[in-house]
């Protein structure tokens, strides 16, 4: 496989893993929010009708959870890539 093909394959694989991880995290956060607060998550935290504490808590929770889920999914994708090809993905290779 050519180096350019390998890089493109990794880019697509990494993006799909990150999007899947973020979507799964968002669903889990929504359910957790409903259970813990008894309310639906704010649709738009910037809306002045949303309490400030709620907007800040929602932003912090979603930001952290989505970032962690994306990182975990991409690490798993890199592991799968390594097992499949015998080498790390191009962006993760050390010189």
JONORRA-V230393 format. One record per pair of residues at least 24 apart in sequence whose ideal C-beta (glycine too) atoms are under 10 Angstrom apart, sorted by the first residue. I is the first residue (numbers start at 1). J is the second residue. Records with the same first field share a line. If there is no record, write none. Layout:
# JONORRA-V230393
I->J + J
This chain:
# JONORRA-V230393
1->85
3->90
4->90
6->81 + 85 + 87 + 89 + 90
7->89 + 90 + 91
8->90
9->81 + 84 + 85 + 89 + 90
10->77 + 78 + 81 + 85 + 88 + 89 + 90 + 91 + 92
11->89 + 90 + 91
13->74 + 77 + 78 + 80 + 81 + 84 + 89
14->70 + 73 + 74 + 77 + 78 + 81 + 89 + 91 + 92
15->74 + 77
16->73 + 77
17->69 + 70 + 72 + 73 + 74 + 75 + 76 + 77 + 78 + 80 + 81
18->66 + 69 + 70 + 71 + 72 + 73 + 74 + 77
19->70 + 73
20->69 + 70 + 73 + 77
21->65 + 66 + 67 + 68 + 69 + 70 + 71 + 72 + 73 + 74 + 75 + 76 + 77
22->62 + 65 + 66 + 67 + 69 + 70 + 73
23->66 + 69 + 73
24->65 + 66 + 69 + 72 + 73
25->62 + 64 + 65 + 66 + 67 + 68 + 69 + 70 + 72 + 73
26->62 + 65 + 66 + 69
28->65 + 69
29->58 + 61 + 62 + 64 + 65 + 66 + 69
30->62
32->61 + 65
33->57 + 58 + 61 + 62
36->61
